């Protein structure tokens, strides 16, 4: 899946090998350097290591590009984009922590955490990175249903379980939590609803894939990856998904539907990662209906667009419900919806866009 294809000319696998080689070498050098230097000055060594490793991958890519020319394999282009995004995020997180020591740094950090669009840069870039992961692990449309279901299940378990473990078990970066308390008594019910919602997400994916294979829906093509085209297409998807979420979410806050359906989700006053999928089944079906709607509207002409739409629906609830700001970039915008919005009915969108347009922010 990483573009190791030696049948092409030039071999796209050389970029991967060089990136891996330089990444390994620089991590070893960093380990020796930190061992000799002693503890770092307040910056987590793992963070610096991740930034250095990803930067080395990008260097390996650039070197391979100069020596071999551009690879002829689509996956290699996607991996280049993923590594560049990862290196930028790693450097940004490191700079953000270091930047607190300067006036300019403090100002930029404050802007980062202010969520001017209701979305932090960490949330936006994280969603794009998840879209790349989904694209690389999407599998063929005619793959056996159990294997396709396993792919989605594995991604969801790693993401939601990992984030919950990091912030609620290990309590990483406790100063960035929006509230110190954690509602342990509701966890088992939330996990059960999370499992049910994950199953509905899988069912939508399987139904759409089978419709692609049978020709009942136009299947997204596998045209060459174009970064410029994908960025604009992804932005269009973000606007559509946010509009879909805003519209049905605001509808669910009408008294009749709130009492019978949406109040289940709002049992979480101080949400955690699993709260993101803690829905009434009717709400889950409506929420994931954005995926077939995006396909029907022609917003997913390429497989990457389909992966991006699925990724936003599967993983964006993490940022909205983790209850954690700081380097993770969790959404304070949606956290406020859970703490006061259930009474005042505000902050319906995933961003400020439609809340600002309709005066509900």
ZILIN-V976352 format. One record per residue. N is the residue number from 1. D_FIRST is the distance of its C-alpha to the first C-alpha in Angstrom with 1 decimal. Layout:
N_D_FIRST / N_D_FIRST
This chain:
1_0.0 / 2_3.8 / 3_5.6 / 4_7.4 / 5_9.4 / 6_13.1 / 7_14.6 / 8_14.9 / 9_17.9 / 10_17.6 / 11_14.6 / 12_11.9 / 13_10.9 / 14_14.3 / 15_13.6 / 16_11.1 / 17_13.7 / 18_16.6 / 19_15.3 / 20_14.8 / 21_18.2 / 22_20.1 / 23_18.8 / 24_19.9 / 25_23.2 / 26_24.1 / 27_23.6 / 28_25.8 / 29_28.3 / 30_28.4 / 31_29.0 / 32_31.9 / 33_33.2 / 34_33.4 / 35_35.0 / 36_37.7 / 37_38.2 / 38_38.4 / 39_37.2 / 40_35.8 / 41_38.0 / 42_36.9 / 43_33.3 / 44_30.8 / 45_29.3 / 46_25.9 / 47_25.8 / 48_26.8 / 49_24.3 / 50_21.4 / 51_22.7 / 52_23.3 / 53_19.8 / 54_18.1 / 55_20.9 / 56_20.2 / 57_16.5 / 58_18.0 / 59_20.6 / 60_18.3 / 61_16.6 / 62_20.1 / 63_21.3 / 64_18.6 / 65_19.4 / 66_23.0 / 67_22.8 / 68_20.3 / 69_20.5 / 70_17.8 / 71_14.5 / 72_14.3 / 73_10.6 / 74_10.2 / 75_6.8 / 76_9.0 / 77_11.7 / 78_10.2 / 79_9.4 / 80_12.9 / 81_14.4 / 82_13.1 / 83_14.4 / 84_17.6 / 85_18.2 / 86_17.8 / 87_20.1 / 88_22.6 / 89_22.7 / 90_23.2 / 91_25.9 / 92_27.4 / 93_27.8 / 94_29.3 / 95_31.6 / 96_32.5 / 97_33.8 / 98_35.6 / 99_36.9 / 100_39.0 / 101_41.4 / 102_42.4 / 103_44.1 / 104_41.4 / 105_38.7 / 106_40.4 / 107_40.9 / 108_37.3 / 109_36.2 / 110_38.8 / 111_37.4 / 112_33.9 / 113_35.3 / 114_37.7 / 115_34.9 / 116_36.7 / 117_34.6 / 118_34.2 / 119_30.7 / 120_30.0 / 121_27.6 / 122_25.7 / 123_25.4 / 124_24.3 / 125_21.7 / 126_20.5 / 127_20.1 / 128_18.1 / 129_15.8 / 130_15.4 / 131_14.8 / 132_11.7 / 133_10.5 / 134_11.5 / 135_9.9 / 136_6.3 / 137_7.5 / 138_10.0 / 139_9.6 / 140_11.9 / 141_15.4 / 142_17.0 / 143_15.1 / 144_17.8 / 145_19.4 / 146_19.3 / 147_15.5 / 148_15.2 / 149_18.0 / 150_16.5 / 151_13.4 / 152_16.0 / 153_18.4 / 154_16.1 / 155_15.3 / 156_19.1 / 157_20.4 / 158_18.6 / 159_19.6 / 160_23.1 / 161_23.9 / 162_22.8 / 163_24.8 / 164_27.8 / 165_27.8 / 166_27.7 / 167_30.4 / 168_32.6 / 169_32.4 / 170_31.9 / 171_33.6 / 172_31.7 / 173_33.6 / 174_36.4 / 175_38.4 / 176_35.9 / 177_36.3 / 178_38.2 / 179_40.3 / 180_41.0 / 181_41.6 / 182_39.1 / 183_40.0 / 184_39.3 / 185_41.3 / 186_39.0 / 187_35.7 / 188_35.8 / 189_36.6 / 190_33.9 / 191_31.2 / 192_32.5 / 193_32.2 / 194_28.7 / 195_27.7 / 196_29.4 / 197_27.8 / 198_24.3 / 199_25.2 / 200_26.4 / 201_23.3 / 202_21.3 / 203_24.1 / 204_23.9 / 205_20.1 / 206_20.8 / 207_23.9 / 208_22.3 / 209_19.4 / 210_22.2 / 211_24.3 / 212_21.6 / 213_21.4 / 214_25.2 / 215_25.8 / 216_27.8 / 217_25.8 / 218_24.2 / 219_20.4 / 220_18.5 / 221_17.4 / 222_14.3 / 223_16.4 / 224_15.3 / 225_14.5 / 226_17.9 / 227_18.5 / 228_22.1 / 229_21.8 / 230_19.2 / 231_21.5 / 232_24.5 / 233_22.9 / 234_21.7 / 235_25.3 / 236_26.7 / 237_24.7 / 238_25.9 / 239_29.4 / 240_29.2 / 241_27.7 / 242_30.4 / 243_33.1 / 244_32.2 / 245_32.2 / 246_35.4 / 247_37.2 / 248_36.6 / 249_36.9 / 250_40.2 / 251_41.3 / 252_40.6 / 253_42.9 / 254_45.9 / 255_48.3 / 256_47.8 / 257_44.0 / 258_43.7 / 259_46.1 / 260_44.5 / 261_40.7 / 262_39.6 / 263_41.8 / 264_39.5 / 265_36.8 / 266_39.5 / 267_40.6 / 268_38.4 / 269_40.6 / 270_38.6 / 271_35.1 / 272_32.1 / 273_28.4 / 274_29.1 / 275_31.8 / 276_29.2 / 277_28.7 / 278_32.3 / 279_33.5 / 280_36.0 / 281_34.2 / 282_35.8 / 283_34.4 / 284_30.9 / 285_31.1 / 286_32.4 / 287_29.9 / 288_26.8 / 289_28.6 / 290_27.4 / 291_24.1 / 292_25.8 / 293_28.3 / 294_25.8 / 295_24.4 / 296_28.0 / 297_29.0 / 298_26.5 / 299_24.7 / 300_21.2 / 301_21.1 / 302_17.4 / 303_14.5 / 304_14.1 / 305_17.8 / 306_17.5 / 307_14.8 / 308_17.3 / 309_20.2 / 310_18.8 / 311_17.8 / 312_21.3 / 313_23.0 / 314_21.1 / 315_21.2 / 316_24.1 / 317_26.7 / 318_25.6 / 319_27.1 / 320_30.0 / 321_31.1 / 322_30.1 / 323_33.6 / 324_32.5 / 325_32.8 / 326_32.5 / 327_29.2 / 328_27.2 / 329_28.8 / 330_29.7 / 331_31.8 / 332_35.6 / 333_36.1 / 334_35.0 / 335_36.4 / 336_39.8 / 337_39.3 / 338_39.2 / 339_42.1 / 340_44.5 / 341_42.8 / 342_43.6 / 343_47.3 / 344_47.3 / 345_44.6 / 346_42.7 / 347_39.2 / 348_37.7 / 349_34.7 / 350_31.4 / 351_32.8 / 352_36.3 / 353_35.9 / 354_37.6 / 355_39.6 / 356_41.1 / 357_41.7 / 358_43.5 / 359_45.2 / 360_43.5 / 361_42.0
